[in-house]
């Protein structure tokens, strides 16, 4: 990668994160941290407001935006392939959001690229088992609750078809055993619980922030899962 492409890549990376360390930038572009310092200085000399906060990293000053991003065909084809995976492994809420996002991507492509993308779309198919037909619309709402640290109210049916209402603090989503699972602190059980999304019959965000001040990392909960897939 030449330096111009790398500088643009660093700028794009900065816009995609609130903060990013020099070490992370160096790892992403396989360069030394000294080269990162020089590249950041070069961006600043071009009038791009890159700033630094101790113990957090570099960031773009609020209010600065890049012009519309362009995509090469390899990047566009990768997004097209991901669309098939989204349609197969996500729920209706994520499918609709991804379709809207991909439409925006296609809008900035050249006409010749759009034609190639449409042709490629006819050569990507995904055969999904019936059990992966996720017709609920919970993933997007759960993501919002996690990011805003808001409690969720849900109606849930257990393996005995018993219905209960729970108020939970979501800590993450895990796809395992061919299904999506919400991992959350349950105030009814007073412990972390695993809720299979296909058993949820209702779900909405409460205007109530988390009560529990600290939660275990999702990776720690994953180590306790009954299966490794």
Backbone torsions as a table, in degrees:
resi	resn	phi	psi	omega
1	UNK	NA	126.9	178.9
2	UNK	-76.2	169.6	-171.9
3	UNK	-66.7	-37.2	-180.0
4	UNK	-60.9	-46.3	178.5
5	UNK	-63.2	-37.9	-179.2
6	UNK	-67.8	-40.6	178.2
7	UNK	-61.7	-42.4	178.2
8	UNK	-65.7	-38.3	178.2
9	UNK	-63.6	-40.9	178.3
10	UNK	-64.2	-40.8	179.3
11	UNK	-63.3	-42.6	177.5
12	UNK	-63.5	-41.2	178.9
13	UNK	-63.4	-41.2	178.2
14	UNK	-62.1	-38.2	-179.5
15	UNK	-71.0	-23.9	-176.8
16	UNK	-86.5	-9.5	-177.6
17	UNK	-126.8	153.5	173.9
18	UNK	-73.1	-46.1	174.6
19	UNK	-139.3	151.4	173.3
20	UNK	-150.8	134.5	-176.3
21	UNK	-79.7	160.9	176.9
22	UNK	-62.4	-34.5	-179.7
23	UNK	-65.3	-40.2	179.0
24	UNK	-67.6	-38.6	177.3
25	UNK	-64.6	-43.5	179.6
26	UNK	-60.8	-42.2	179.3
27	UNK	-65.3	-40.4	-177.5
28	UNK	-64.3	-38.4	-174.9
29	UNK	-108.2	8.3	178.3
30	UNK	53.1	54.6	178.1
31	UNK	-133.0	171.6	178.1
32	UNK	-83.0	160.0	177.5
33	UNK	-64.9	-30.3	177.5
34	UNK	-63.3	-38.5	177.5
35	UNK	-67.1	-36.4	176.5
36	UNK	-59.4	-45.3	-179.6
37	UNK	-59.9	-41.6	179.6
38	UNK	-66.6	-40.3	-179.2
39	UNK	-66.7	-42.2	178.8
40	UNK	-63.0	-40.9	177.7
41	UNK	-62.0	-38.8	178.6
42	UNK	-63.6	-40.5	177.4
43	UNK	-63.5	-43.2	179.8
44	UNK	-63.3	-37.5	179.8
45	UNK	-67.3	-20.6	176.4
46	UNK	-88.5	7.1	177.2
47	UNK	87.6	9.1	179.1
48	UNK	-85.1	122.9	-172.8
49	UNK	-77.3	75.4	175.2
50	UNK	-91.9	125.7	179.6
51	UNK	-122.2	175.6	-176.2
52	UNK	-138.1	138.5	175.6
53	UNK	-124.4	129.3	-176.8
54	UNK	-55.8	136.1	178.0
55	UNK	70.3	0.8	178.7
56	UNK	-121.0	-46.9	177.0
57	UNK	124.8	-164.0	-179.9
58	UNK	-80.3	153.6	175.4
59	UNK	-156.5	157.2	174.9
60	UNK	-89.2	132.4	179.1
61	UNK	-58.8	135.7	-176.8
62	UNK	-56.2	136.2	179.7
63	UNK	105.5	-12.0	178.4
64	UNK	-91.6	131.6	179.9
65	UNK	-131.7	143.8	174.3
66	UNK	-78.4	154.5	171.2
67	UNK	-66.3	167.1	-179.2
68	UNK	-49.0	134.7	-177.7
69	UNK	-76.9	140.4	174.5
70	UNK	-102.8	154.5	-177.9
71	UNK	-124.3	143.0	170.1
72	UNK	-89.1	173.7	-174.3
73	UNK	-67.7	-33.9	178.2
74	UNK	-62.8	-42.1	179.4
75	UNK	-67.8	-42.9	179.5
76	UNK	-63.7	-42.2	178.5
77	UNK	-64.0	-36.1	177.6
78	UNK	-63.4	-42.4	177.8
79	UNK	-64.4	-35.8	178.8
80	UNK	-65.5	-41.0	178.2
81	UNK	-64.7	-40.3	179.0
82	UNK	-63.1	-32.4	177.9
83	UNK	-58.3	-40.3	177.5
84	UNK	-63.2	-40.5	179.4
85	UNK	-67.8	-39.6	177.7
86	UNK	-61.5	-44.9	179.9
87	UNK	-63.4	-29.3	-178.3
88	UNK	-89.4	-30.2	-171.2
89	UNK	-120.0	-1.3	178.4
90	UNK	-109.4	174.0	179.0
91	UNK	-97.5	-176.7	-174.7
92	UNK	-61.5	-35.4	-177.7
93	UNK	-65.8	-45.0	-179.2
94	UNK	-70.1	-37.6	178.4
95	UNK	-57.9	-45.8	-177.4
96	UNK	-66.7	-40.0	179.3
97	UNK	-66.5	-40.6	-178.6
98	UNK	-68.2	-39.1	178.4
99	UNK	-61.0	-41.7	178.3
100	UNK	-64.2	-41.3	-179.9
101	UNK	-66.7	-41.8	-179.0
102	UNK	-67.3	-33.1	176.7
103	UNK	-62.1	-38.4	177.4
104	UNK	-66.6	-37.1	177.6
105	UNK	-63.7	-47.3	-178.6
106	UNK	-61.9	-28.3	-177.5
107	UNK	-66.3	-25.1	-178.2
108	UNK	-96.7	1.1	178.5
109	UNK	-81.1	152.8	173.8
110	UNK	-71.0	158.8	-177.7
111	UNK	-56.1	-42.4	-179.7
112	UNK	-63.8	-35.6	178.7
113	UNK	-69.1	-39.8	179.0
114	UNK	-61.6	-41.2	179.8
115	UNK	-63.7	-43.1	178.5
116	UNK	-64.3	-37.5	-179.4
117	UNK	-66.5	-41.4	178.5
118	UNK	-63.9	-38.8	177.3
119	UNK	-64.8	-44.9	179.6
120	UNK	-61.8	-32.7	-179.0
121	UNK	-61.0	-27.5	179.1
122	UNK	-78.2	-9.2	-176.7
123	UNK	-112.9	15.8	176.3
124	UNK	-125.8	116.4	178.8
125	UNK	-133.2	147.3	179.9
126	UNK	-129.3	121.1	178.5
127	UNK	-95.2	112.1	-172.5
128	UNK	-106.2	132.2	175.1
129	UNK	-61.7	150.8	-178.8
130	UNK	-56.6	-33.3	-177.5
131	UNK	-66.4	-15.6	179.5
132	UNK	-99.2	19.4	178.5
133	UNK	-86.8	87.3	-174.0
134	UNK	-87.8	98.8	-176.2
135	UNK	-97.6	8.9	176.4
136	UNK	-83.1	175.5	-179.4
137	UNK	-135.0	57.6	-174.0
138	UNK	-109.3	-27.4	-170.3
139	UNK	-58.4	-45.3	-178.0
140	UNK	-64.5	-41.0	179.4
141	UNK	-65.7	-41.9	179.0
142	UNK	-63.9	-41.7	177.5
143	UNK	-58.5	-42.3	179.2
144	UNK	-62.8	-43.8	-179.8
145	UNK	-63.3	-39.9	179.3
146	UNK	-64.4	-46.4	-176.6
147	UNK	-67.9	-31.8	-178.5
148	UNK	-95.1	-1.9	-177.9
149	UNK	52.7	50.2	177.5
150	UNK	-109.9	146.8	178.5
151	UNK	-73.4	156.2	179.9
152	UNK	-120.4	138.7	171.2
153	UNK	-104.0	129.1	-179.6
154	UNK	-140.2	149.3	171.0
155	UNK	-99.5	131.5	-171.3
156	UNK	-134.6	139.4	177.2
157	UNK	-110.1	123.2	-179.3
158	UNK	-86.2	-175.3	-176.6
159	UNK	-62.6	-20.7	178.9
160	UNK	-94.9	11.2	-178.8
161	UNK	63.9	26.4	175.7
162	UNK	-90.8	130.8	-176.1
163	UNK	-98.1	134.7	176.9
164	UNK	-138.0	159.2	176.4
165	UNK	-110.7	132.3	-176.3
166	UNK	-127.2	149.3	167.8
167	UNK	-115.8	121.6	-170.8
168	UNK	-132.1	159.0	173.9
169	UNK	-110.2	105.2	-174.8
170	UNK	-72.1	131.2	176.8
171	UNK	-109.7	-13.1	178.3
172	UNK	170.7	171.7	176.5
173	UNK	-119.3	136.0	177.7
174	UNK	-130.3	133.0	172.1
175	UNK	-98.9	112.2	176.3
176	UNK	-152.0	160.7	-178.9
177	UNK	51.5	38.6	176.0
178	UNK	63.6	31.1	177.9
179	UNK	-158.9	160.7	176.6
180	UNK	-88.0	137.1	-178.7
181	UNK	-130.1	132.6	173.3
182	UNK	-91.6	123.6	176.3
183	UNK	-102.5	124.1	-172.9
184	UNK	-152.6	154.7	172.0
185	UNK	-80.7	119.1	-176.8
186	UNK	-96.4	121.1	-179.4
187	UNK	-74.3	-20.7	177.3
188	UNK	-73.2	-44.1	-179.7
189	UNK	-92.0	-15.0	-178.4
190	UNK	58.5	42.9	177.9
191	UNK	-163.6	169.0	176.1
192	UNK	-72.9	137.7	-178.9
193	UNK	-132.3	156.1	-179.8
194	UNK	-109.4	114.4	-178.7
195	UNK	-109.7	114.7	176.5
196	UNK	-71.8	124.5	-173.4
197	UNK	-63.0	-26.0	179.9
198	UNK	-71.6	-13.9	178.8
199	UNK	-95.9	-3.3	177.7
200	UNK	-81.6	128.5	-178.7
201	UNK	-105.4	-16.3	174.4
202	UNK	-157.9	149.5	-178.1
203	UNK	-159.7	131.1	171.9
204	UNK	-152.8	155.4	-179.6
205	UNK	-79.5	136.7	175.4
206	UNK	-92.3	152.9	174.8
207	UNK	-85.2	55.0	-174.8
208	UNK	-139.6	116.8	178.7
209	UNK	-70.0	165.4	177.8
210	UNK	-54.8	140.8	174.4
211	UNK	-90.5	-41.8	178.7
212	UNK	-72.1	127.6	-172.4
213	UNK	-77.0	-32.2	-178.8
214	UNK	-132.7	143.6	178.5
215	UNK	-126.6	153.3	177.4
216	UNK	-67.1	149.8	175.3
217	UNK	-62.4	144.7	-179.8
218	UNK	-61.0	-34.6	179.6
219	UNK	-61.9	-32.6	178.0
220	UNK	-68.0	-40.6	177.6
221	UNK	-65.4	-38.6	-179.9
222	UNK	-58.7	-33.5	-178.5
223	UNK	-67.4	-13.8	-179.4
224	UNK	-101.0	3.0	-177.5
225	UNK	-63.9	147.2	-177.9
226	UNK	-72.5	-15.1	178.3
227	UNK	-132.6	160.4	-178.1
228	UNK	-108.5	28.5	177.4
229	UNK	-143.3	NA	NA
